[in-house]
């Protein structure tokens, strides 16, 4: 098995910078060490698991969910010490252990919630290995305070010892306080204070009065004027206090040994948990780095295919100029195993080469990379990079020799599972020899299936890439107008050096540039000219493509907008039609109820067979007409996809009005069948009742199926079927003849100035206009409008002819063009 990625490759591709980026985002020493020891892996399964774990951690951060990792302390050395039986930890170390065990407990609970929700399985799996050491954690917290001091209640013995200490101190101070207040004390003391020397209570005595105070001298002031004496009366107290202090020390030692032993008993499990916390901290730091880099997990493959989409070098991405970083888009390893990158100096060739390498290593290390999520990265067994000036005076190596040393190693070890990155291939020696050497190296690597990316300035290598199978050209785009690099990569096209153009821009003398142009070979000049012309045309093509993309995006936006509007209108239309159908169904039910009532009345009165038959016919006709209205609505719903919602609403209003008229007519005809005996004739001079108007009148003219009737001060025309003989009721309070059943339809009596008969047949329209004029006369209106539409003109002509003969109409004419023109007739009523 080949060794891992060489340290030289890690160095020249600056992988240490990636380690540092990750380590700076950890919260523990354990996580920091893991980040700084990060290495690219080779096992695809492990790499995918690591990438997924980082993705899960980032999910928590994206949702602003706190991962409780704060508080992990550096206890690695302490755990090694605790592994030895009889070891004793210092209080502060025990506090660090307790803090870390607390984080372990909280992270374990955090993972348990994840397992219950079946989310973040990789993080949940890591937390499942964490231990809960709450007993140790509590023991340490009960024995040691936050400052590292042993608490009085750490043990019953310690509490008793410290209580005795306090008693001895109080006795000693009380005795000395009485001495200070005594006459002898007042004379002998330098000042009335109690102090301590070597843990024993003493008082400051004047040197010239030292003989007046019996006791033990412990110290003397620097001037010699004061001696510190332990009076004989407190010696016993101080002795006892010293014994208690020693006993306290022994008890504290016992407590610390006991706490350390608890850690020792579970040191292996604690060590495992500590290691897992370090891993979790690392993955959390990697997720933070993913956010900072605006990174995403790449797609992995083992076929040697690298597809970068809007990739950025991580160091540049975190720099102050991150907003100006130009993303890299390139492919290598699928259609061509070898990619030759050319272009002018300072154009970004080396950055592109390094980006390929460092992004591949980041992915294999389980880190998200700063690129789009459709980026593909191949997993390689090893990666070789020969980048930069490797000359060494100490090793007596020139630049060219140093490069050859690395390339020799590469050729010895590279295979079809290797990524090779070569910067300025063939440079540092004679151009013809260097380019020949470069072609041989690239050919050798291509034949063995090694994925290779190389930068160069040699035209011969550009030509080699063009004619060699498995080798492809690529270049960094150069702005030919401003002579500045754009740092964009172009697949499949070689780049020119622009040496003379850059020299001119930088102020090189014109005669020198002219000589240089003459010295250049014809083939080289022609190739550069062709490439520059390709660059110009490519820029024009890119500009045109960008404009086309913008227009396409605008059109797509407009298309979506209008599609949304159309969908909204169609939905409104369907809703309106559905509501209309429901309305019509209600009307049909009402009509059926009225008709059934009329028929029942006829049967109750045992009407003549002809009247009953006429009623049955009327019932059948009205049912058929109402069903026709419903069917027209159903067909309107299925065929109205392209119509406007307003037209559908108009159709429904007309249908509803027609249904109401039908309902009224059905009721009237049924009432007629019930009220008029078979064979009853009505002639001029008869008193009649007009059911549709609810008024009585006198027949003045028989017009066949219509009667001319005077009601009050006006004359109306009504169908014979709407009129019945009327005998005034002597009892006006009842209002109805005895034994008669009257079926009436309540209709709105609000004054209407407009009648819409669009869509009516001629006969239906004439009947509607006739009824409308009668109602208008009752409402005392002077002028009305009849909407009949333009169409073929047949309907409007029939209505005009009818109006000219109507006795209640003074005149009629078409409306002004702005008010509807020939589609509307204005009717002026007689006074």
Secondary structure, DSSP 4 states (H G I P E B T S, - for coil): ----S-HHHHHHTTHHHHHHHHHTT-SSHHHHHHHHT------HHHHHHHHHHHHHHHHHHHTT-----TT----HHHHHHHTSTT----HHHHHHHHHHHHHHHHHHHHHHHHHHHT--HHHHHHHHT----HHHHHHHHHHB-TTSPBPGGG-HHHHHHHHHHHHHHHHHHHHHHHHHHSHHHHHHBSSS--EEETTEEEEEEEGGGGGGS-EEEEEE-TTSSEEEEEEGGGHHHHHHHHHHHHHHHHHHHHHHHHHHHHHHHTHHHHHHHHHHHHHHHHHHHHHHHHHHHT-BPPEEESS--EEEEEE--HHHHTSTTGGGPPPEEEEESSS-SEEEEE--TTSSHHHHHHHHHHHHHHHHTT--BSS-TT-EEE--SEEEEE-S---BTTTTB-HHHHHHHHHHHHHHH--TTEEEEESSTTTTS-HHHHHHHHHHHHHHHHHTT-EEEEE---HHHHHHHHHSTTEEEEEEEEETTTTEEEEEEEET------HHHHHHHTT--HHHHHHHHHHS-HHHHHHHHHHHHHHHHHHHHHHHHHHHHHHHHHHHHHHHHHHHHHHHHHHHHHHHHHHHHHHHHHHHHHHHHHHHHHHHHHHHHT--HHHHHHHHHHHHHHHHHHHHHHHHHHHHHHHGGGS-HHHHHHHHHHHHHHHHHHHHHHHHHHHHHHHSPTT----TT-EEEETTTTEEEEEEEE-SSEEEEEETTEEEEEEGGGEEE----S-TTT-S-TT-------------SEEE-TT--HHHHHHHHHHHHHHHHHHT-SEEEEE---TTSHHHHHHHHHHHH-TTEEEEEEPPGGGTGGGEEEEEEP-
